[in-house]
């Protein structure tokens, strides 16, 4: 797997093999296979500077400075932002 980063301030769609599409939001990263990274669509986006290839592996490019919008892993539980509810529910 290869991690790629959208460097623009707009949403992009990358057409992959077998009719799949990767949708990346502004400044977000996603993973594609090495086979798809060799495709014409990805090569053209890299040449234009729209997408940056971060690296290989399951954890490639997952550092905080590379993606400032990354959230911590909350597993479906959201932190309580207000005083809370009355009683335990």
PDB file with one MODEL, atoms N, CA, C and O in Angstrom:
MODEL        1
ATOM      1  N   UNK A   1       0.822  -1.174   0.000  1.00  0.00           N
ATOM      2  CA  UNK A   1       0.000   0.000   0.000  1.00  0.00           C
ATOM      3  C   UNK A   1       0.878   1.253   0.000  1.00  0.00           C
ATOM      4  O   UNK A   1       1.923   1.306   0.648  1.00  0.00           O
ATOM      5  N   UNK A   2       0.427   2.240  -0.734  1.00  0.00           N
ATOM      6  CA  UNK A   2       1.128   3.515  -0.822  1.00  0.00           C
ATOM      7  C   UNK A   2       0.190   4.601  -0.321  1.00  0.00           C
ATOM      8  O   UNK A   2      -0.985   4.631  -0.685  1.00  0.00           O
ATOM      9  N   UNK A   3       0.709   5.494   0.514  1.00  0.00           N
ATOM     10  CA  UNK A   3      -0.076   6.596   1.047  1.00  0.00           C
ATOM     11  C   UNK A   3       0.151   7.830   0.198  1.00  0.00           C
ATOM     12  O   UNK A   3       1.290   8.194  -0.094  1.00  0.00           O
ATOM     13  N   UNK A   4      -0.955   8.482  -0.202  1.00  0.00           N
ATOM     14  CA  UNK A   4      -0.860   9.710  -0.988  1.00  0.00           C
ATOM     15  C   UNK A   4      -1.586  10.820  -0.245  1.00  0.00           C
ATOM     16  O   UNK A   4      -2.526  10.558   0.505  1.00  0.00           O
ATOM     17  N   UNK A   5      -1.151  12.064  -0.454  1.00  0.00           N
ATOM     18  CA  UNK A   5      -1.685  13.231   0.239  1.00  0.00           C
ATOM     19  C   UNK A   5      -2.196  14.235  -0.778  1.00  0.00           C
ATOM     20  O   UNK A   5      -1.478  14.596  -1.710  1.00  0.00           O
ATOM     21  N   UNK A   6      -3.435  14.691  -0.606  1.00  0.00           N
ATOM     22  CA  UNK A   6      -4.009  15.732  -1.442  1.00  0.00           C
ATOM     23  C   UNK A   6      -3.442  17.067  -0.965  1.00  0.00           C
ATOM     24  O   UNK A   6      -3.675  17.452   0.180  1.00  0.00           O
ATOM     25  N   UNK A   7      -2.710  17.774  -1.806  1.00  0.00           N
ATOM     26  CA  UNK A   7      -2.070  19.020  -1.416  1.00  0.00           C
ATOM     27  C   UNK A   7      -2.870  20.251  -1.808  1.00  0.00           C
ATOM     28  O   UNK A   7      -2.406  21.373  -1.599  1.00  0.00           O
ATOM     29  N   UNK A   8      -4.047  20.073  -2.367  1.00  0.00           N
ATOM     30  CA  UNK A   8      -4.851  21.216  -2.789  1.00  0.00           C
ATOM     31  C   UNK A   8      -5.891  21.548  -1.726  1.00  0.00           C
ATOM     32  O   UNK A   8      -6.036  20.826  -0.740  1.00  0.00           O
ATOM     33  N   UNK A   9      -6.606  22.638  -1.931  1.00  0.00           N
ATOM     34  CA  UNK A   9      -7.669  23.034  -1.012  1.00  0.00           C
ATOM     35  C   UNK A   9      -9.040  22.666  -1.575  1.00  0.00           C
ATOM     36  O   UNK A   9     -10.045  23.286  -1.227  1.00  0.00           O
ATOM     37  N   UNK A  10      -9.078  21.657  -2.443  1.00  0.00           N
ATOM     38  CA  UNK A  10     -10.344  21.208  -3.025  1.00  0.00           C
ATOM     39  C   UNK A  10     -10.396  19.687  -3.005  1.00  0.00           C
ATOM     40  O   UNK A  10      -9.375  19.018  -2.843  1.00  0.00           O
ATOM     41  N   UNK A  11     -11.596  19.155  -3.173  1.00  0.00           N
ATOM     42  CA  UNK A  11     -11.777  17.714  -3.225  1.00  0.00           C
ATOM     43  C   UNK A  11     -11.302  17.194  -4.583  1.00  0.00           C
ATOM     44  O   UNK A  11     -11.493  17.850  -5.607  1.00  0.00           O
ATOM     45  N   UNK A  12     -10.684  16.015  -4.583  1.00  0.00           N
ATOM     46  CA  UNK A  12     -10.264  15.407  -5.845  1.00  0.00           C
ATOM     47  C   UNK A  12     -10.769  13.968  -5.893  1.00  0.00           C
ATOM     48  O   UNK A  12     -10.977  13.323  -4.865  1.00  0.00           O
ATOM     49  N   UNK A  13     -10.954  13.493  -7.105  1.00  0.00           N
ATOM     50  CA  UNK A  13     -11.333  12.098  -7.358  1.00  0.00           C
ATOM     51  C   UNK A  13     -10.247  11.470  -8.202  1.00  0.00           C
ATOM     52  O   UNK A  13      -9.856  12.016  -9.234  1.00  0.00           O
ATOM     53  N   UNK A  14      -9.761  10.323  -7.765  1.00  0.00           N
ATOM     54  CA  UNK A  14      -8.720   9.606  -8.484  1.00  0.00           C
ATOM     55  C   UNK A  14      -9.320   8.292  -8.953  1.00  0.00           C
ATOM     56  O   UNK A  14      -9.766   7.484  -8.137  1.00  0.00           O
ATOM     57  N   UNK A  15      -9.334   8.073 -10.259  1.00  0.00           N
ATOM     58  CA  UNK A  15      -9.879   6.844 -10.829  1.00  0.00           C
ATOM     59  C   UNK A  15      -8.815   5.755 -10.758  1.00  0.00           C
ATOM     60  O   UNK A  15      -7.708   5.918 -11.272  1.00  0.00           O
ATOM     61  N   UNK A  16      -9.162   4.648 -10.117  1.00  0.00           N
ATOM     62  CA  UNK A  16      -8.247   3.532  -9.920  1.00  0.00           C
ATOM     63  C   UNK A  16      -8.658   2.371 -10.811  1.00  0.00           C
ATOM     64  O   UNK A  16      -9.615   2.471 -11.579  1.00  0.00           O
ATOM     65  N   UNK A  17      -7.929   1.274 -10.700  1.00  0.00           N
ATOM     66  CA  UNK A  17      -8.228   0.095 -11.507  1.00  0.00           C
ATOM     67  C   UNK A  17      -9.538  -0.549 -11.068  1.00  0.00           C
ATOM     68  O   UNK A  17     -10.022  -0.306  -9.963  1.00  0.00           O
ATOM     69  N   UNK A  18     -10.097  -1.359 -11.929  1.00  0.00           N
ATOM     70  CA  UNK A  18     -11.330  -2.096 -11.707  1.00  0.00           C
ATOM     71  C   UNK A  18     -12.518  -1.191 -11.398  1.00  0.00           C
ATOM     72  O   UNK A  18     -13.437  -1.593 -10.684  1.00  0.00           O
ATOM     73  N   UNK A  19     -12.502   0.034 -11.935  1.00  0.00           N
ATOM     74  CA  UNK A  19     -13.629   0.939 -11.791  1.00  0.00           C
ATOM     75  C   UNK A  19     -13.768   1.605 -10.437  1.00  0.00           C
ATOM     76  O   UNK A  19     -14.798   2.223 -10.167  1.00  0.00           O
ATOM     77  N   UNK A  20     -12.776   1.501  -9.586  1.00  0.00           N
ATOM     78  CA  UNK A  20     -12.845   2.109  -8.259  1.00  0.00           C
ATOM     79  C   UNK A  20     -12.408   3.567  -8.328  1.00  0.00           C
ATOM     80  O   UNK A  20     -11.662   3.968  -9.222  1.00  0.00           O
ATOM     81  N   UNK A  21     -12.889   4.349  -7.366  1.00  0.00           N
ATOM     82  CA  UNK A  21     -12.561   5.765  -7.292  1.00  0.00           C
ATOM     83  C   UNK A  21     -12.165   6.101  -5.863  1.00  0.00           C
ATOM     84  O   UNK A  21     -12.851   5.716  -4.916  1.00  0.00           O
ATOM     85  N   UNK A  22     -11.049   6.824  -5.706  1.00  0.00           N
ATOM     86  CA  UNK A  22     -10.617   7.300  -4.395  1.00  0.00           C
ATOM     87  C   UNK A  22     -10.955   8.779  -4.315  1.00  0.00           C
ATOM     88  O   UNK A  22     -10.507   9.568  -5.147  1.00  0.00           O
ATOM     89  N   UNK A  23     -11.745   9.156  -3.318  1.00  0.00           N
ATOM     90  CA  UNK A  23     -12.112  10.552  -3.118  1.00  0.00           C
ATOM     91  C   UNK A  23     -11.315  11.081  -1.944  1.00  0.00           C
ATOM     92  O   UNK A  23     -11.378  10.536  -0.842  1.00  0.00           O
ATOM     93  N   UNK A  24     -10.559  12.152  -2.184  1.00  0.00           N
ATOM     94  CA  UNK A  24      -9.736  12.748  -1.137  1.00  0.00           C
ATOM     95  C   UNK A  24     -10.174  14.181  -0.900  1.00  0.00           C
ATOM     96  O   UNK A  24     -10.303  14.966  -1.839  1.00  0.00           O
ATOM     97  N   UNK A  25     -10.400  14.511   0.353  1.00  0.00           N
ATOM     98  CA  UNK A  25     -10.733  15.877   0.724  1.00  0.00           C
ATOM     99  C   UNK A  25      -9.488  16.739   0.756  1.00  0.00           C
ATOM    100  O   UNK A  25      -8.374  16.240   0.593  1.00  0.00           O
ATOM    101  N   UNK A  26      -9.676  18.029   0.966  1.00  0.00           N
ATOM    102  CA  UNK A  26      -8.521  18.943   1.023  1.00  0.00           C
ATOM    103  C   UNK A  26      -7.562  18.566   2.141  1.00  0.00           C
ATOM    104  O   UNK A  26      -7.972  18.379   3.286  1.00  0.00           O
ATOM    105  N   UNK A  27      -6.295  18.455   1.806  1.00  0.00           N
ATOM    106  CA  UNK A  27      -5.218  18.139   2.746  1.00  0.00           C
ATOM    107  C   UNK A  27      -5.405  16.803   3.459  1.00  0.00           C
ATOM    108  O   UNK A  27      -4.898  16.624   4.566  1.00  0.00           O
ATOM    109  N   UNK A  28      -6.123  15.862   2.845  1.00  0.00           N
ATOM    110  CA  UNK A  28      -6.339  14.539   3.432  1.00  0.00           C
ATOM    111  C   UNK A  28      -5.460  13.515   2.725  1.00  0.00           C
ATOM    112  O   UNK A  28      -4.988  13.749   1.612  1.00  0.00           O
ATOM    113  N   UNK A  29      -5.246  12.378   3.383  1.00  0.00           N
ATOM    114  CA  UNK A  29      -4.431  11.323   2.799  1.00  0.00           C
ATOM    115  C   UNK A  29      -5.248  10.056   2.656  1.00  0.00           C
ATOM    116  O   UNK A  29      -6.229   9.843   3.369  1.00  0.00           O
ATOM    117  N   UNK A  30      -4.828   9.222   1.723  1.00  0.00           N
ATOM    118  CA  UNK A  30      -5.484   7.953   1.474  1.00  0.00           C
ATOM    119  C   UNK A  30      -4.467   6.927   1.027  1.00  0.00           C
ATOM    120  O   UNK A  30      -3.326   7.271   0.719  1.00  0.00           O
ATOM    121  N   UNK A  31      -4.870   5.672   0.990  1.00  0.00           N
ATOM    122  CA  UNK A  31      -3.967   4.605   0.595  1.00  0.00           C
ATOM    123  C   UNK A  31      -4.472   3.933  -0.665  1.00  0.00           C
ATOM    124  O   UNK A  31      -5.663   3.665  -0.823  1.00  0.00           O
ATOM    125  N   UNK A  32      -3.529   3.670  -1.557  1.00  0.00           N
ATOM    126  CA  UNK A  32      -3.832   2.953  -2.791  1.00  0.00           C
ATOM    127  C   UNK A  32      -2.809   1.833  -2.943  1.00  0.00           C
ATOM    128  O   UNK A  32      -1.763   1.842  -2.294  1.00  0.00           O
ATOM    129  N   UNK A  33      -3.118   0.880  -3.798  1.00  0.00           N
ATOM    130  CA  UNK A  33      -2.190  -0.231  -4.017  1.00  0.00           C
ATOM    131  C   UNK A  33      -1.024   0.238  -4.885  1.00  0.00           C
ATOM    132  O   UNK A  33      -1.114   1.263  -5.560  1.00  0.00           O
ATOM    133  N   UNK A  34       0.054  -0.512  -4.859  1.00  0.00           N
ATOM    134  CA  UNK A  34       1.217  -0.157  -5.670  1.00  0.00           C
ATOM    135  C   UNK A  34       0.895  -0.274  -7.153  1.00  0.00           C
ATOM    136  O   UNK A  34       1.465   0.445  -7.974  1.00  0.00           O
ATOM    137  N   UNK A  35      -0.015  -1.175  -7.498  1.00  0.00           N
ATOM    138  CA  UNK A  35      -0.432  -1.326  -8.889  1.00  0.00           C
ATOM    139  C   UNK A  35      -1.156  -0.058  -9.366  1.00  0.00           C
ATOM    140  O   UNK A  35      -0.922   0.407 -10.482  1.00  0.00           O
ATOM    141  N   UNK A  36      -2.034   0.501  -8.520  1.00  0.00           N
ATOM    142  CA  UNK A  36      -2.753   1.712  -8.883  1.00  0.00           C
ATOM    143  C   UNK A  36      -1.835   2.933  -8.916  1.00  0.00           C
ATOM    144  O   UNK A  36      -2.083   3.869  -9.676  1.00  0.00           O
ATOM    145  N   UNK A  37      -0.785   2.934  -8.108  1.00  0.00           N
ATOM    146  CA  UNK A  37       0.143   4.066  -8.092  1.00  0.00           C
ATOM    147  C   UNK A  37       0.909   4.184  -9.407  1.00  0.00           C
ATOM    148  O   UNK A  37       1.385   5.266  -9.751  1.00  0.00           O
ATOM    149  N   UNK A  38       1.029   3.081 -10.140  1.00  0.00           N
ATOM    150  CA  UNK A  38       1.722   3.104 -11.421  1.00  0.00           C
ATOM    151  C   UNK A  38       0.813   3.545 -12.564  1.00  0.00           C
ATOM    152  O   UNK A  38       1.264   3.661 -13.703  1.00  0.00           O
ATOM    153  N   UNK A  39      -0.473   3.794 -12.267  1.00  0.00           N
ATOM    154  CA  UNK A  39      -1.433   4.165 -13.310  1.00  0.00           C
ATOM    155  C   UNK A  39      -1.231   5.583 -13.814  1.00  0.00           C
ATOM    156  O   UNK A  39      -0.567   6.400 -13.175  1.00  0.00           O
ATOM    157  N   UNK A  40      -1.818   5.860 -14.976  1.00  0.00           N
ATOM    158  CA  UNK A  40      -1.661   7.167 -15.609  1.00  0.00           C
ATOM    159  C   UNK A  40      -2.312   8.289 -14.810  1.00  0.00           C
ATOM    160  O   UNK A  40      -1.774   9.395 -14.750  1.00  0.00           O
ATOM    161  N   UNK A  41      -3.461   8.023 -14.196  1.00  0.00           N
ATOM    162  CA  UNK A  41      -4.177   9.067 -13.456  1.00  0.00           C
ATOM    163  C   UNK A  41      -3.348   9.556 -12.269  1.00  0.00           C
ATOM    164  O   UNK A  41      -3.260  10.760 -12.029  1.00  0.00           O
ATOM    165  N   UNK A  42      -2.749   8.643 -11.537  1.00  0.00           N
ATOM    166  CA  UNK A  42      -1.955   9.016 -10.367  1.00  0.00           C
ATOM    167  C   UNK A  42      -0.658   9.696 -10.802  1.00  0.00           C
ATOM    168  O   UNK A  42      -0.235  10.674 -10.185  1.00  0.00           O
ATOM    169  N   UNK A  43      -0.032   9.191 -11.846  1.00  0.00           N
ATOM    170  CA  UNK A  43       1.214   9.807 -12.341  1.00  0.00           C
ATOM    171  C   UNK A  43       0.997  11.251 -12.755  1.00  0.00           C
ATOM    172  O   UNK A  43       1.829  12.115 -12.478  1.00  0.00           O
ATOM    173  N   UNK A  44      -0.127  11.514 -13.421  1.00  0.00           N
ATOM    174  CA  UNK A  44      -0.408  12.871 -13.882  1.00  0.00           C
ATOM    175  C   UNK A  44      -0.664  13.808 -12.698  1.00  0.00           C
ATOM    176  O   UNK A  44      -0.218  14.955 -12.712  1.00  0.00           O
ATOM    177  N   UNK A  45      -1.373  13.333 -11.684  1.00  0.00           N
ATOM    178  CA  UNK A  45      -1.630  14.159 -10.509  1.00  0.00           C
ATOM    179  C   UNK A  45      -0.342  14.453  -9.738  1.00  0.00           C
ATOM    180  O   UNK A  45      -0.180  15.549  -9.200  1.00  0.00           O
ATOM    181  N   UNK A  46       0.563  13.492  -9.682  1.00  0.00           N
ATOM    182  CA  UNK A  46       1.851  13.708  -9.020  1.00  0.00           C
ATOM    183  C   UNK A  46       2.685  14.718  -9.808  1.00  0.00           C
ATOM    184  O   UNK A  46       3.344  15.574  -9.218  1.00  0.00           O
ATOM    185  N   UNK A  47       2.660  14.620 -11.133  1.00  0.00           N
ATOM    186  CA  UNK A  47       3.419  15.546 -11.973  1.00  0.00           C
ATOM    187  C   UNK A  47       2.877  16.968 -11.856  1.00  0.00           C
ATOM    188  O   UNK A  47       3.645  17.927 -11.913  1.00  0.00           O
ATOM    189  N   UNK A  48       1.546  17.114 -11.690  1.00  0.00           N
ATOM    190  CA  UNK A  48       0.937  18.437 -11.548  1.00  0.00           C
ATOM    191  C   UNK A  48       1.171  19.032 -10.162  1.00  0.00           C
ATOM    192  O   UNK A  48       1.013  20.239  -9.977  1.00  0.00           O
ATOM    193  N   UNK A  49       1.537  18.223  -9.210  1.00  0.00           N
ATOM    194  CA  UNK A  49       1.720  18.702  -7.841  1.00  0.00           C
ATOM    195  C   UNK A  49       0.443  18.658  -7.026  1.00  0.00           C
ATOM    196  O   UNK A  49       0.411  19.170  -5.908  1.00  0.00           O
ATOM    197  N   UNK A  50      -0.599  18.064  -7.557  1.00  0.00           N
ATOM    198  CA  UNK A  50      -1.873  17.956  -6.853  1.00  0.00           C
ATOM    199  C   UNK A  50      -1.781  16.938  -5.726  1.00  0.00           C
ATOM    200  O   UNK A  50      -2.360  17.138  -4.658  1.00  0.00           O
ATOM    201  N   UNK A  51      -1.061  15.852  -5.954  1.00  0.00           N
ATOM    202  CA  UNK A  51      -0.952  14.750  -5.000  1.00  0.00           C
ATOM    203  C   UNK A  51       0.518  14.520  -4.696  1.00  0.00           C
ATOM    204  O   UNK A  51       1.369  14.627  -5.579  1.00  0.00           O
ATOM    205  N   UNK A  52       0.811  14.204  -3.440  1.00  0.00           N
ATOM    206  CA  UNK A  52       2.176  13.886  -3.026  1.00  0.00           C
ATOM    207  C   UNK A  52       2.202  12.454  -2.521  1.00  0.00           C
ATOM    208  O   UNK A  52       1.351  12.065  -1.721  1.00  0.00           O
ATOM    209  N   UNK A  53       3.159  11.670  -2.975  1.00  0.00           N
ATOM    210  CA  UNK A  53       3.312  10.287  -2.522  1.00  0.00           C
ATOM    211  C   UNK A  53       4.103  10.314  -1.224  1.00  0.00           C
ATOM    212  O   UNK A  53       5.246  10.769  -1.188  1.00  0.00           O
ATOM    213  N   UNK A  54       3.472   9.813  -0.143  1.00  0.00           N
ATOM    214  CA  UNK A  54       4.085   9.875   1.184  1.00  0.00           C
ATOM    215  C   UNK A  54       5.023   8.702   1.442  1.00  0.00           C
ATOM    216  O   UNK A  54       6.083   8.889   2.041  1.00  0.00           O
ATOM    217  N   UNK A  55       4.664   7.512   1.010  1.00  0.00           N
ATOM    218  CA  UNK A  55       5.518   6.368   1.250  1.00  0.00           C
ATOM    219  C   UNK A  55       4.752   5.072   1.162  1.00  0.00           C
ATOM    220  O   UNK A  55       3.600   5.042   0.730  1.00  0.00           O
ATOM    221  N   UNK A  56       5.407   3.992   1.581  1.00  0.00           N
ATOM    222  CA  UNK A  56       4.824   2.659   1.513  1.00  0.00           C
ATOM    223  C   UNK A  56       4.595   2.114   2.900  1.00  0.00           C
ATOM    224  O   UNK A  56       5.254   2.516   3.859  1.00  0.00           O
ATOM    225  N   UNK A  57       3.654   1.194   2.998  1.00  0.00           N
ATOM    226  CA  UNK A  57       3.387   0.514   4.260  1.00  0.00           C
ATOM    227  C   UNK A  57       2.104   0.994   4.902  1.00  0.00           C
ATOM    228  O   UNK A  57       1.534   2.004   4.487  1.00  0.00           O
ATOM    229  N   UNK A  58       1.643   0.269   5.920  1.00  0.00           N
ATOM    230  CA  UNK A  58       0.363   0.614   6.548  1.00  0.00           C
ATOM    231  C   UNK A  58       0.405   1.905   7.348  1.00  0.00           C
ATOM    232  O   UNK A  58      -0.634   2.546   7.509  1.00  0.00           O
ATOM    233  N   UNK A  59       1.562   2.312   7.857  1.00  0.00           N
ATOM    234  CA  UNK A  59       1.655   3.516   8.675  1.00  0.00           C
ATOM    235  C   UNK A  59       2.380   4.654   7.968  1.00  0.00           C
ATOM    236  O   UNK A  59       2.714   5.652   8.606  1.00  0.00           O
ATOM    237  N   UNK A  60       2.629   4.530   6.683  1.00  0.00           N
ATOM    238  CA  UNK A  60       3.394   5.547   5.968  1.00  0.00           C
ATOM    239  C   UNK A  60       2.630   6.852   5.906  1.00  0.00           C
ATOM    240  O   UNK A  60       1.463   6.884   5.515  1.00  0.00           O
ATOM    241  N   UNK A  61       3.294   7.928   6.293  1.00  0.00           N
ATOM    242  CA  UNK A  61       2.705   9.247   6.192  1.00  0.00           C
ATOM    243  C   UNK A  61       1.692   9.569   7.260  1.00  0.00           C
ATOM    244  O   UNK A  61       0.986  10.570   7.135  1.00  0.00           O
ATOM    245  N   UNK A  62       1.586   8.786   8.284  1.00  0.00           N
ATOM    246  CA  UNK A  62       0.577   9.009   9.304  1.00  0.00           C
ATOM    247  C   UNK A  62       1.112   9.831  10.470  1.00  0.00           C
ATOM    248  O   UNK A  62       0.722   9.600  11.614  1.00  0.00           O
ATOM    249  N   UNK A  63       1.983  10.773  10.204  1.00  0.00           N
ATOM    250  CA  UNK A  63       2.526  11.595  11.271  1.00  0.00           C
ATOM    251  C   UNK A  63       1.694  12.864  11.425  1.00  0.00           C
ATOM    252  O   UNK A  63       1.024  13.282  10.481  1.00  0.00           O
ATOM    253  N   UNK A  64       1.729  13.466  12.580  1.00  0.00           N
ATOM    254  CA  UNK A  64       0.904  14.636  12.868  1.00  0.00           C
ATOM    255  C   UNK A  64       1.260  15.849  11.994  1.00  0.00           C
ATOM    256  O   UNK A  64       0.340  16.514  11.517  1.00  0.00           O
ATOM    257  N   UNK A  65       2.547  16.178  11.755  1.00  0.00           N
ATOM    258  CA  UNK A  65       2.832  17.346  10.930  1.00  0.00           C
ATOM    259  C   UNK A  65       2.376  17.191   9.483  1.00  0.00           C
ATOM    260  O   UNK A  65       2.068  18.189   8.831  1.00  0.00           O
ATOM    261  N   UNK A  66       2.326  15.973   8.971  1.00  0.00           N
ATOM    262  CA  UNK A  66       1.923  15.766   7.586  1.00  0.00           C
ATOM    263  C   UNK A  66       0.426  16.002   7.398  1.00  0.00           C
ATOM    264  O   UNK A  66      -0.001  16.428   6.325  1.00  0.00           O
ATOM    265  N   UNK A  67      -0.366  15.733   8.417  1.00  0.00           N
ATOM    266  CA  UNK A  67      -1.808  15.897   8.313  1.00  0.00           C
ATOM    267  C   UNK A  67      -2.317  16.572   9.584  1.00  0.00           C
ATOM    268  O   UNK A  67      -2.655  15.880  10.545  1.00  0.00           O
ATOM    269  N   UNK A  68      -2.381  17.896   9.615  1.00  0.00           N
ATOM    270  CA  UNK A  68      -2.782  18.581  10.849  1.00  0.00           C
ATOM    271  C   UNK A  68      -4.240  18.357  11.223  1.00  0.00           C
ATOM    272  O   UNK A  68      -4.617  18.574  12.374  1.00  0.00           O
ATOM    273  N   UNK A  69      -5.072  17.926  10.268  1.00  0.00           N
ATOM    274  CA  UNK A  69      -6.486  17.719  10.558  1.00  0.00           C
ATOM    275  C   UNK A  69      -6.764  16.327  11.108  1.00  0.00           C
ATOM    276  O   UNK A  69      -7.924  15.978  11.332  1.00  0.00           O
ATOM    277  N   UNK A  70      -5.735  15.532  11.329  1.00  0.00           N
ATOM    278  CA  UNK A  70      -5.939  14.154  11.794  1.00  0.00           C
ATOM    279  C   UNK A  70      -6.469  14.156  13.222  1.00  0.00           C
ATOM    280  O   UNK A  70      -6.004  14.914  14.073  1.00  0.00           O
ATOM    281  N   UNK A  71      -7.459  13.288  13.468  1.00  0.00           N
ATOM    282  CA  UNK A  71      -8.035  13.165  14.795  1.00  0.00           C
ATOM    283  C   UNK A  71      -7.434  11.971  15.507  1.00  0.00           C
ATOM    284  O   UNK A  71      -6.859  11.078  14.883  1.00  0.00           O
ATOM    285  N   UNK A  72      -7.573  11.968  16.812  1.00  0.00           N
ATOM    286  CA  UNK A  72      -7.136  10.797  17.558  1.00  0.00           C
ATOM    287  C   UNK A  72      -8.135   9.678  17.332  1.00  0.00           C
ATOM    288  O   UNK A  72      -9.270   9.925  16.925  1.00  0.00           O
ATOM    289  N   UNK A  73      -7.725   8.476  17.591  1.00  0.00           N
ATOM    290  CA  UNK A  73      -8.578   7.313  17.383  1.00  0.00           C
ATOM    291  C   UNK A  73      -9.543   7.200  18.559  1.00  0.00           C
ATOM    292  O   UNK A  73      -9.142   6.824  19.659  1.00  0.00           O
ATOM    293  N   UNK A  74     -10.825   7.528  18.327  1.00  0.00           N
ATOM    294  CA  UNK A  74     -11.789   7.557  19.422  1.00  0.00           C
ATOM    295  C   UNK A  74     -12.686   6.330  19.453  1.00  0.00           C
ATOM    296  O   UNK A  74     -13.432   6.168  20.420  1.00  0.00           O
ATOM    297  N   UNK A  75     -12.658   5.470  18.470  1.00  0.00           N
ATOM    298  CA  UNK A  75     -13.427   4.228  18.420  1.00  0.00           C
ATOM    299  C   UNK A  75     -14.916   4.446  18.675  1.00  0.00           C
ATOM    300  O   UNK A  75     -15.530   3.679  19.416  1.00  0.00           O
ATOM    301  N   UNK A  76     -15.499   5.468  18.081  1.00  0.00           N
ATOM    302  CA  UNK A  76     -16.927   5.689  18.201  1.00  0.00           C
ATOM    303  C   UNK A  76     -17.350   6.466  19.428  1.00  0.00           C
ATOM    304  O   UNK A  76     -18.525   6.814  19.542  1.00  0.00           O
ATOM    305  N   UNK A  77     -16.452   6.754  20.348  1.00  0.00           N
ATOM    306  CA  UNK A  77     -16.781   7.536  21.536  1.00  0.00           C
ATOM    307  C   UNK A  77     -16.242   8.946  21.350  1.00  0.00           C
ATOM    308  O   UNK A  77     -15.060   9.140  21.070  1.00  0.00           O
ATOM    309  N   UNK A  78     -17.109   9.910  21.508  1.00  0.00           N
ATOM    310  CA  UNK A  78     -16.705  11.297  21.317  1.00  0.00           C
ATOM    311  C   UNK A  78     -16.467  11.953  22.672  1.00  0.00           C
ATOM    312  O   UNK A  78     -17.185  11.666  23.630  1.00  0.00           O
ATOM    313  N   UNK A  79     -15.490  12.812  22.766  1.00  0.00           N
ATOM    314  CA  UNK A  79     -15.233  13.469  24.049  1.00  0.00           C
ATOM    315  C   UNK A  79     -16.391  14.395  24.421  1.00  0.00           C
ATOM    316  O   UNK A  79     -17.004  15.014  23.551  1.00  0.00           O
ATOM    317  N   UNK A  80     -16.673  14.480  25.674  1.00  0.00           N
ATOM    318  CA  UNK A  80     -17.766  15.314  26.161  1.00  0.00           C
ATOM    319  C   UNK A  80     -17.310  16.771  26.134  1.00  0.00           C
ATOM    320  O   UNK A  80     -16.312  17.127  26.760  1.00  0.00           O
ATOM    321  N   UNK A  81     -18.045  17.609  25.408  1.00  0.00           N
ATOM    322  CA  UNK A  81     -17.660  19.007  25.247  1.00  0.00           C
ATOM    323  C   UNK A  81     -18.392  19.927  26.209  1.00  0.00           C
ATOM    324  O   UNK A  81     -17.904  21.018  26.505  1.00  0.00           O
ATOM    325  N   UNK A  82     -19.536  19.518  26.697  1.00  0.00           N
ATOM    326  CA  UNK A  82     -20.303  20.365  27.606  1.00  0.00           C
ATOM    327  C   UNK A  82     -20.364  19.714  28.976  1.00  0.00           C
ATOM    328  O   UNK A  82     -19.697  18.713  29.235  1.00  0.00           O
ATOM    329  N   UNK A  83     -21.160  20.287  29.833  1.00  0.00           N
ATOM    330  CA  UNK A  83     -21.279  19.796  31.207  1.00  0.00           C
ATOM    331  C   UNK A  83     -21.868  18.397  31.300  1.00  0.00           C
ATOM    332  O   UNK A  83     -21.660  17.710  32.300  1.00  0.00           O
ATOM    333  N   UNK A  84     -22.576  17.974  30.314  1.00  0.00           N
ATOM    334  CA  UNK A  84     -23.120  16.631  30.323  1.00  0.00           C
ATOM    335  C   UNK A  84     -24.610  16.618  30.607  1.00  0.00           C
ATOM    336  O   UNK A  84     -25.244  17.669  30.702  1.00  0.00           O
ATOM    337  N   UNK A  85     -25.158  15.434  30.742  1.00  0.00           N
ATOM    338  CA  UNK A  85     -26.581  15.246  31.007  1.00  0.00           C
ATOM    339  C   UNK A  85     -26.800  15.002  32.493  1.00  0.00           C
ATOM    340  O   UNK A  85     -25.862  14.809  33.267  1.00  0.00           O
ATOM    341  N   UNK A  86     -28.049  15.020  32.851  1.00  0.00           N
ATOM    342  CA  UNK A  86     -28.386  14.690  34.232  1.00  0.00           C
ATOM    343  C   UNK A  86     -28.539  13.188  34.363  1.00  0.00           C
ATOM    344  O   UNK A  86     -29.284  12.570  33.602  1.00  0.00           O
ATOM    345  N   UNK A  87     -27.864  12.614  35.289  1.00  0.00           N
ATOM    346  CA  UNK A  87     -27.985  11.189  35.536  1.00  0.00           C
ATOM    347  C   UNK A  87     -27.206  10.348  34.539  1.00  0.00           C
ATOM    348  O   UNK A  87     -26.703  10.852  33.534  1.00  0.00           O
ATOM    349  N   UNK A  88     -27.118   9.075  34.831  1.00  0.00           N
ATOM    350  CA  UNK A  88     -26.443   8.146  33.930  1.00  0.00           C
ATOM    351  C   UNK A  88     -27.469   7.518  33.015  1.00  0.00           C
ATOM    352  O   UNK A  88     -28.470   6.971  33.478  1.00  0.00           O
ATOM    353  N   UNK A  89     -27.227   7.592  31.733  1.00  0.00           N
ATOM    354  CA  UNK A  89     -28.156   7.019  30.780  1.00  0.00           C
ATOM    355  C   UNK A  89     -27.460   6.002  29.933  1.00  0.00           C
ATOM    356  O   UNK A  89     -28.081   5.399  29.058  1.00  0.00           O
TER     357      UNK A  89
ENDMDL
END
